[in-house]
């Protein structure tokens, strides 16, 4: 192991800057020889930095449900890391069944820059592409299906619950959607929403909340977060650290509530919560625009 070098993620994804990287490494504090589980490995930014510290790729398991990410992680697999191409709940349950535990765990709940930047993935309203939004391209359920097949009530629930869209604007968007269906591209949808917007807008595009809502619904993101949180203590060694990075209030609310339950459980708690407040990207990662809404929370296995 001595002197080995962990390769960074491929150069053509160099623009994908891992969110809150320095603070994540500082607070997880991975040490030589320790094991590492990355439940949302993406394109390997955080994983490469952790493995630079642990020098133990054979003790690492990297998970992602995006086949493109799995392909990009091959360099770390070649050095001994195990790759799991599945969602993080399925992976966590599988590893628990195998009796695996880890010294360091990271769950980065954001969409990676390469996913956002590839028009054909349909995540971004600023790039014309199909209304896809699947984190796992092999899944059959797309944003297109939601837009064109959902009822008015279903769409209202998605936009207001997952996008936290204002009720009046949500109704206007939905009425326009139903009048103009079928809608198959990101540009069509973004333009339709912009046409329904009243007054001026500045930093945040009027379609932002709708696109967030559709992405969350397409990938069952909140259901995944709720399901994985209770599994984390089982995956940690005694004294092991877990970091969870969330990107919007709905995710962070779930993480905050779960960590708070442990903070208040006294002797029965499995996790110690060393920081009451999260590390926020707007303060600690100001040069990375992807970090603007990020929040990092840390827990330690008792």
Secondary structure, 3 states (H helix, E strand, C coil): CCCCCCCCCCHHHCCCCCCCHHHHHHHHCCCCCCCEEECCCCCCHHHHHHHHHHCCHHHEEEEECCHHHHHHCHHHHHCCCEEEECCHHHHHHHHHHCCCCEEEEEEECCCCHHHHHCHHHCCCCCCCCECCCCCCCCCCCCHHHHHHHCCHHHHHHHHHHCCCCCHHHHHHHHHHHHHHCCCCEHHHHHHHHHHHCCCCCCCCCCCHHHHHHHHHHHHCHHHHHHHHHCCHHHHEEEEEEEEEEECCHHHHHHHHHHHHHHHCCHHHCCEECCCCCCEEHHHHCCCCHHHCCCEEEEEEEC
